[in-house]
Amino acid sequence: EAGVVQSPRYKIIEKKQPVAFWCNPISGHNTLYWYLQNLGQGPELLIRYENEEAVDDSQLPKDRFSAERLKGVDSTLKIQPAELGDSAVYLCASSLGGSKGTEAFFGQGTRLTVV
Amino acid sequence: AQSVTQLGSHVSVSEGALVLLRCNYSSSVPPYLFWYVQYPNQGLQLLLKYTSAATLVKGINGFEAEFKKSETSFHLTKPSAHMSDAAEYFCAVSEGAGNMLTFGGGTRLMVKP
C-alpha cells in the first residue's frame, strides 16, 4: 500500500514569490493534516481536514497561507508571498479519522528554502 | 490544552547499552500517546502508540514505552542500542482519535560504537 506522497521534496524560491505543495494521502484516509517543522523542533499543526472540511485551521497564518482539499482527497498548501522565515519542512499526514484510526501516517515532507 | 516535554534534546549511548528517552505530557482528557522516529531528510515513522489499553506498549525495532498516569510520563526504552537507532525521536499526545498531534521538541539519539 502506498504511503502519503508529497511533492516536491525540495523547493528553493526567492522571497516574495509564491509556492505550492501537494499531498496525496493514503487511500481511504478521511483526515489530512499539514504540519510545519522548523529545524531542530517538533512538527506544529497548520491545518486539519476531515474530508474536504477544514476543522482546525487556527494555527494557519491566513494572511499568506492557504490550503484546500478538493473532493476530500488530495490537498495543496500555498504560500503567497513567501518570507525568509517560512524556510522549513512542510509535512503532510493522514489518518483514518474518528474512532477507526488513532495514528497519523506522515509523508517525507517538502523542504522549503526561501532566499 | 495539551503539551509534551521531552527531557534532553540530545542523548548519547554506546552500542548495546540501554536506551531511555523521556517524555512527560499534560492533557485535559485521557490522552493518546505516540512515539515517532525521524531519520535525516525523512518523514516521521510511528514506533508505538498508547490508546488506553495495556500500559506497557511494545513497538517496532525492539522499542517499548510505559504509560504512567501518576507521573504523566510515557518514556521510551530499548534494552540494547544498535547503530541504526541513531535518529530523532518525537513524543506526541492527542486528545482523541483523529485529533491533532502535539509534539515534543524531539530528542536526538546518538549511538557510539
Interface residues (C-beta under 8 A of the other chain):
Chain A: V4 Q6 N30 T31 Y33 G40 Q41 G42 P43 E44 L45 R48 E50 D56 L91 A93 S95 L96 G97 G98 S99 K100 G101 T102 E103 A104 F105 F106 G107 Q108 G109 R111
Chain B: V4 S9 Y32 F34 Y36 N41 Q42 G43 L44 Q45 L46 K49 T51 F90 A92 S94 A97 G98 M100 L101 T102 F103 G104 G105 G106
